[in-house]
Amino acid sequence: MTTQRSPKPLADPNRPVERAVTAVLILAALAGVAWIAGMIYTVVAWPL
């Protein structure tokens, strides 16, 4: 007879390593958005 087990989560969301990875990903996304905004500003403000 088989037993029904609920699947265990792959990782605990309260682990500090995962929080650090999430923070780094958010910072990287913000840096990307800032870089794109800077490029758009450079192209728009470029003296022609």
Buried (B, 14 or more C-beta within 10 A) or exposed (E): EEEEEEEEEEEEEEEEEEEEEEEEEEEEEEEEEEEEEEEEEEEEEEEE
